[in-house]
């Protein structure tokens, strides 16, 4: 394996000394030696030679083989999987050639300038339409995600799966992640957390980032309220989208086009606490000021 995953120790001489000028007056500066012990390195490795996934494939078996060939796994490792390979293994294809659009889909198709057959499939996968305009259809997916086109995509979709195939999200991404977590942990003999990621656009921000649709074996949402900050003050509102941060980091290697790297092993994370699913990352409607 050309890319080592073992963290490299950083000599203390290489670590910058904290600036006294940056410390607020009257507040004790944290001990420099204690700070140096927190220095960590995060390693990410895109699994090589993973074959194209087809419906019915033993995805856990394919991944276990690739992981073993890459040197195996260690406690605390996290495997991030692009949603598409999970959906492909689960056969989540729809052939638009067989879809008859409803009147609502026809209307939205005209207003958004989208294929009415595609709009019909989007509506079937959605609880409601949030916003729409030319070329844009934002919906609340039936699993709670607010996203464009209910996550349905034509890119990197095998053309042999129909005359005009599209790929849906997994039926339940948390359940898919949990099955893979159990299967891979059993095959490899080491607990392996799993995150299933997809690319999301964001309100008020350009560009897409990796976001966790499913998670197992780790706390997808970390509640840090009550924990002390650097100066001992208790955190009051801080919750960390831990699985989203992992998904975003892995997406740097996965890419968005023809990279062909849908599985990334992440090593060097520190986490504890009971596992929480990615569903816990979805803000409830009662807390959403923009609904």
C-alpha positions in Angstrom: 0.0 0.0 0.0 1.6 3.2 -1.2 -0.1 5.5 1.3 0.7 4.8 4.9 -2.1 5.1 7.3 -0.2 5.1 10.6 -0.1 8.6 12.1 3.3 10.2 12.1 4.5 11.5 15.4 5.2 15.2 15.4 8.3 16.2 17.4 7.6 18.9 20.0 10.2 21.1 18.4 8.0 21.4 15.3 5.0 22.6 17.2 4.4 26.4 17.3 4.3 28.0 20.7 1.0 29.7 21.6 1.1 33.4 21.4 0.8 35.1 24.8 -0.6 38.2 23.0 -3.6 36.1 21.8 -4.6 35.2 25.3 -7.3 37.4 26.8 -6.3 39.5 29.8 -7.0 37.9 33.1 -7.5 34.4 31.6 -4.9 31.7 32.3 -3.2 30.4 29.1 -3.6 26.6 28.7 -0.4 24.7 29.5 1.7 24.3 26.3 2.7 20.8 27.1 -1.0 19.8 27.4 -1.7 21.4 24.0 1.1 19.4 22.4 -0.4 16.1 23.5 -3.5 16.9 21.5 -1.7 17.0 18.2 -3.1 14.3 15.9 -3.0 13.4 12.3 -6.0 12.3 10.2 -5.3 9.9 7.3 -7.7 9.2 4.4 -7.3 6.4 1.8 -9.5 5.8 -1.2 -9.8 2.0 -1.6 -8.1 0.9 -4.8 -9.4 -1.6 -7.4 -13.0 -1.7 -6.1 -15.0 -3.2 -9.0 -18.1 -1.5 -10.4 -21.1 -2.5 -8.3 -24.2 -4.1 -9.8 -27.6 -4.9 -8.3 -27.5 -7.9 -6.0 -23.7 -7.7 -5.4 -22.3 -8.7 -2.0 -21.1 -5.2 -1.2 -19.8 -6.1 2.2 -17.7 -8.9 0.5 -16.3 -6.5 -2.1 -15.4 -4.0 0.5 -13.9 -6.5 2.9 -11.6 -7.8 0.1 -10.5 -4.3 -0.8 -9.8 -3.4 2.8 -7.9 -6.6 3.4 -5.8 -5.9 0.3 -5.1 -2.4 1.5 -3.7 -3.6 4.9 -6.9 -4.2 6.9 -8.5 -2.0 9.5 -7.8 -0.8 13.0 -10.0 0.1 15.9 -11.5 3.5 15.4 -11.4 3.4 11.6 -14.4 4.7 9.7 -15.4 3.6 6.2 -17.2 6.2 4.1 -19.2 5.0 1.1 -20.7 7.0 -1.7 -24.4 6.6 -1.7 -24.4 5.4 -5.3 -22.6 2.1 -4.7 -25.0 1.3 -1.8 -28.0 2.2 -4.0 -26.6 0.1 -6.9 -26.1 -2.9 -4.7 -29.6 -2.6 -3.4 -31.0 -2.3 -7.0 -32.5 1.2 -6.5 -32.9 1.8 -10.2 -35.9 3.2 -12.0 -36.2 3.2 -15.8 -37.8 6.5 -16.8 -39.1 4.8 -20.0 -41.6 3.0 -17.9 -42.8 6.0 -15.8 -46.1 7.7 -16.6 -46.1 11.3 -15.1 -49.0 12.6 -13.2 -50.7 16.0 -13.9 -48.7 17.5 -11.0 -45.4 16.2 -12.4 -46.3 17.5 -15.9 -47.0 21.0 -14.4 -43.8 21.0 -12.4 -41.9 19.7 -15.4 -42.9 22.7 -17.4 -42.2 25.2 -14.6 -38.7 23.7 -13.8 -37.9 22.7 -17.4 -37.3 19.1 -16.2 -38.3 15.8 -17.7 -41.8 15.2 -16.3 -41.0 11.5 -15.9 -38.1 12.4 -13.6 -40.3 14.9 -11.7 -42.8 12.1 -11.2 -40.1 9.8 -9.6 -38.9 12.8 -7.5 -42.5 13.3 -6.2 -42.9 9.6 -5.4 -39.8 9.8 -3.2 -40.8 13.0 -1.4 -43.0 14.2 1.3 -43.4 17.7 -0.2 -42.0 20.2 -2.6 -40.1 22.9 -0.6 -39.2 25.3 -3.5 -39.0 25.2 -7.2 -37.9 27.4 -10.1 -36.3 27.0 -13.5 -34.0 24.0 -13.4 -34.4 23.7 -9.6 -36.7 21.4 -7.6 -36.0 21.3 -3.8 -38.0 18.7 -1.9 -38.2 17.1 1.5 -37.3 13.5 0.9 -39.5 10.9 2.6 -36.5 10.1 4.9 -36.4 13.8 6.0 -33.6 15.2 3.9 -34.2 18.5 2.3 -32.4 18.3 -1.0 -32.5 18.8 -4.7 -34.4 16.2 -6.8 -34.8 13.8 -3.8 -31.2 12.8 -4.4 -32.2 11.1 -7.7 -29.4 11.2 -10.2 -28.4 10.2 -13.7 -24.6 10.7 -13.4 -22.4 7.6 -13.0 -25.5 5.4 -13.5 -25.0 2.1 -15.5 -26.8 2.5 -18.8 -27.5 -1.3 -18.9 -30.0 -0.9 -16.1 -32.7 0.4 -18.5 -33.2 2.5 -21.6 -33.2 5.7 -19.4 -32.2 4.7 -15.9 -32.0 6.9 -12.8 -30.8 5.9 -9.3 -32.7 6.5 -6.1 -31.3 6.9 -2.6 -31.2 3.8 -0.4 -34.6 2.9 1.1 -33.2 3.6 4.6 -29.5 4.7 4.6 -29.1 4.3 8.4 -30.3 0.7 8.1 -28.0 0.1 5.1 -25.1 1.5 7.1 -25.9 -0.7 10.1 -26.0 -3.8 8.0 -22.6 -3.0 6.4 -21.2 -2.1 9.9 -22.2 -5.5 11.3 -21.1 -7.5 8.2 -17.7 -5.8 7.8 -17.0 -5.9 11.5 -17.7 -9.6 11.5 -15.6 -10.4 8.4 -12.6 -8.3 9.4 -12.7 -9.1 13.1 -12.5 -5.4 14.1 -15.4 -3.0 14.7 -15.6 -0.7 11.7 -17.9 2.4 11.7 -19.7 3.1 8.4 -20.9 6.4 6.9 -22.9 6.6 3.7 -22.5 10.0 2.1 -24.0 12.1 -0.7 -23.3 15.5 -2.2 -25.6 18.3 -1.0 -26.0 21.9 -2.0 -26.6 24.3 0.9 -28.7 27.4 1.4 -26.7 30.6 1.3 -23.6 28.8 0.0 -22.4 27.9 -3.5 -21.1 24.4 -4.2 -21.8 21.0 -2.9 -20.2 19.1 0.0 -20.4 15.6 1.3 -23.2 15.0 3.8 -24.0 11.8 5.8 -27.2 10.1 4.8 -26.6 7.0 7.0 -24.2 6.1 9.8 -23.5 3.2 12.1 -20.9 2.5 14.8 -20.3 6.1 15.7 -22.2 9.1 17.1 -23.4 10.9 14.0 -24.3 13.9 16.2 -22.1 14.7 19.1 -23.6 16.7 22.0 -20.9 18.8 23.6 -23.1 20.9 25.8 -21.7 21.1 29.2 -18.2 20.2 28.1 -15.5 22.8 29.0 -13.8 24.9 26.4 -10.1 25.7 26.3 -10.5 28.0 29.3 -12.9 25.9 31.3 -16.1 27.7 30.3 -18.9 25.2 29.7 -20.2 25.0 26.2 -23.9 25.9 26.0 -25.2 25.1 22.5 -22.5 23.2 20.7 -23.5 20.0 18.9 -21.2 18.7 16.2 -22.3 17.1 13.0 -19.6 14.5 13.3 -20.7 12.2 10.5 -21.2 15.2 8.2 -17.7 16.3 8.9 -16.3 12.8 8.1 -18.4 12.7 4.9 -17.1 16.1 3.8 -13.5 15.1 4.4 -13.9 11.8 2.4 -15.6 13.6 -0.5 -12.3 15.4 -1.2 -11.0 12.0 -2.4 -14.2 10.6 -3.8 -14.7 13.6 -6.2 -17.9 14.3 -8.2 -17.1 12.9 -11.7 -15.2 10.0 -13.2 -12.8 9.5 -10.3 -14.2 6.1 -9.5 -13.3 6.2 -5.8 -16.5 5.5 -3.9 -15.0 4.1 -0.7 -12.6 6.0 1.6 -11.1 4.7 4.8 -10.6 7.3 7.5 -8.1 6.7 10.3 -7.1 8.9 13.3 -10.4 10.0 14.6 -11.1 10.1 18.3 -14.7 9.5 19.3 -16.7 7.8 22.1 -20.2 7.7 23.4 -23.1 5.6 22.1 -23.7 5.3 18.4 -26.3 7.7 16.9 -27.8 7.4 13.4 -27.6 10.0 10.7 -31.3 10.6 11.1 -30.4 12.5 14.3 -28.7 15.2 12.1 -32.0 16.2 10.6 -33.4 19.4 12.3 -37.0 18.9 13.3 -39.6 21.2 11.8 -40.3 22.7 15.3 -36.7 24.0 15.4 -36.5 25.1 11.8 -37.0 28.9 11.6 -37.2 28.8 7.8 -40.1 26.4 7.3 
